[in-house]
Amino acid sequence: MVESIARAGKELGAASGALKAMTSSDDVTVLEFRLDSDALQRRVLELEDFVERVEANAADTIAMTEELAVAKDRAEAASQRAEDSEARTRAVLDAVVEAIFTLDTAGTIESANASAERLFGYGTDAMIGKIVSSLMVAPDGLAAVWRDGSIEARDQILTFGSTLECLATGQDGGRFPVELTLSEMTISGEPKFTCVVRDITERKRADEVIRKLTLHDPLTGLSNRNEFHRRLDAAVKRADRQGTEVALLLVDLDRFKEINDSFGHPVGDELLKFVGKVLKEATRETDTVARIGGDEFGIVFSNVRNTELISGTAERLISKLSQPPILDGCLVRSGASIGVAVYPSDSTDVDELIRLSDKALYEAKKRGRGVYQFYDEVMDARARAENILDNDLRLALVRDELELHYQPQLDISDGTVIGVEALVRWRHPTRGILLPGEFIEHAERRGLIDEIGKQVLLIACKQAKVWHDEAIRPLRIAVNVSPNQFKSKDFVRTVRDTLKQTGTDPNWLELEITETAMMDETDEITERITQLTQMGVSVAIDDFGIGYSSLSYLKRFPIQKLKIDRSFVSKLFTSPEDAAITEAIVNLGRNLNLSAVAEGVETKEQADILRRMNCSSVQRPTRN
């Protein structure tokens, strides 16, 4: 087009030059040819028209060129944006922690990010083309599905759920847990999958820590109560399948509270860890050792074919735990008692089995501690009887079935009644009158002795007030106080409140305390006795001579009377040793300005010999 425009311009210029030559020359008189003016005019018009068309085409061309240039600029900008977007996307994919793959419907890896390289240890080129299931141990059937590219296979992949857990295999062959997330997408009309893989090793470790905290005792590392019950259930089911037995041992430490009080809780904790270690070392890998309470442990022996194994293990544990360990620089003397019940011979119910082993443990404690005891039916009958007694005794406290009988205390010189000792009796609705030996020890074990003591003290003070109001010569009433009751922090306040409530003169009340109650917490005992005597209440030592204490407490405590135990009095004529002890007690009391009362004096002969010993008073027994 440019060349045509040039030619037309040359022709137009030549014609214009010829015309100018003919009109401007004064010398030319004859024209050798005639120019057809009409033809020339047409030719000029044609040339002008051609030039206009060329100019129009040139303008269009320029416009098109400008549009092309703009379009090119736009295309180049779009291409740059696409490249920038792709770079940003790639940077994001490479920066994320999760490994990301794109897969075809057969599970073939088409692309992978940098995290995939880091996670699996392969280069990207090495992973592209692999079946993704070759990198992971996927759920059953998933690998086979990925090898099938059909629509049915694609649908089946999604039925596995969008997220699943499996084990991944790195280039070094090591396996680690991962979480796999699948999502479907379409690229250029083709179905594809995005596969996101997360390393969940740390999460699994945290889950394991949580599981251990849930199922294990944090102090000893042993199974806790929940895990103990679970494993006991499992052992019982296994025994049913195998035709074997399960032995359940409950181990309870002796004197653990005393150890905590004496050495402190850190030493107590060290003792618990020591015991846990001993129990683990004495059992098999298949057995379960658990800490199920404060100082109580449980052992589940599974696959037991004879109980000799259990007896031998229990004996070794008793022996080992009786040897005092040195913990935190302290020599700690403890020991343990063990109760044993066997499935299915003792019970086929797991909860009942635990209850029976606990009964066996209780029996072992009653036998003096440091022993083991298998459950038997006689023991169960005894336990049932104790439960009945416990229930009846609690009802007795509510129904006021306790009453007092009184033994007179006499001046040995003239037989005058100078006081009485209040002895509790239980008027049982079906069994009649029960003596203290039939229920007091049980009350001590079951924590009822404090309430019984309060009721006895109240009844005695009321009776003392009645005698006073009836103008009977003042009689001091002696009331026995159990060691546990006397050690109660509220004991002195209870005595003061009872005297105030009943209006009883404190000088009419005497409290009898055994020697064993005087041995512990010397400062507190001294303070309690001092407070009582300051109120006007007198204090006597009951059953003096049969304890194992030092006589030094006689000068430390403000007591007024010694009561000689009836076991010495009954043998005054048959045992020179008992007679000598009795006389020594009388002389000791006189030298310390303490009165002495001999208990259980039944005959004139006994009274006569006590009179010769200068014993000041005696106490006669009652017949009920």
Disulfide bonds with the S-S distance in Angstrom:
none
